[in-house]
Amino acid sequence: MENKVPDILLIYTGGTIGMVKDYKSNALKPFDFENIKVKIPELKLLDCKIETTAFPNPIDSSDMSPEYWMKIAEIIESRYEDIDGFVVLTGTDTMSYTSSALSFILENLSKPVIFTGSQLPIGDLRTDAKENLITAIQVASAQQNGQAIVQEVGLYFEYKLYRANRTTKVSSEQFEAFESANYPNLGESGVHLNFNEPWLIRADKSKPLMLNKNFDAKVLILKLFPGISESIVRHILNCPDLEGVILETYGAGNALTAEWFTEILSTTIDKGIPVINVTQCVSGGVMMGHYESSVHLKKTGVISGKDITTESAVAKLKLLLGKKTPSKKFKILFETPLRGEMN
Ligand code: ASP
């Protein structure tokens, strides 16, 4: 039987990668993405069939929202049967949020969904867009014994493939813009494209893809800093719309021990609003109770985010709130890895 080449769908949502410089005004503007093969003729040499689709009005990733996350998910769902791998192009600024969210929206995913973008526009002489795009397509096409090697949401950038929900954007200047501090890279591109197989998710293909569509819960990231004001914290946590809080704490999950702070947290949790403890540190995680300065958090019922990233915590919190998870189960579910997002 003749081997069929993989069908890849490129989904362009916006961001630097799809921009060119207008040499008259010197400003970056989106180009017609349907012409991507003209801009990167090398794409024709790849051993796969590439289709493209683009948002009608490409956005800067600062404008990303759950509504757009759902649009990406629905495009993937609509082509899931006939496409072997998806490459999603977004701006890098919020790519870790978007790709983490997609990992939670796409339940029972067993095909590659690879996010990428670039620091310099495709038309720039020194662009990183070509390598990122070409290799992301190769990652999405990679198969072994007729099965996709990657069966999860990945993020490919500057020679490295990461689990998307483990990433954070760490540089607005370096080509190496992302990091996965708490989980090994899933692959690396050198002379060969190598996958770190033991660390990849092996999906259960018997279950059909399902979309978790309710991602509108109103959540807040509250980053602690020395001198944080009681009146402001009180005001924010009293907002009637608030449904969940990510508390960005110090070090191994530590926070101020002032009585007012414990009291506000405990009132918030008593109202049924989950509070998740995530560390401000780039690597490592939360160990509540390890220091005196986190015992009060544990006692009030704050949930441990362990070694999850803030970006992933936002998505997971929205997922569990959207599923109307009862408060009794919330802690146990949040502290359980659902998509390989925590150890
Ligand atoms: N501001 C752009 C965006 O995130 C930056 C980029 O594409 O890298 O949409």
Residues whose N, C-alpha, C, O or C-beta is under 5 A from the ligand:
A	BS01	LIG	G15 T16 I17 I59 D60 S61 S62 T90 G91 T92 D93 T94 S118 Q119
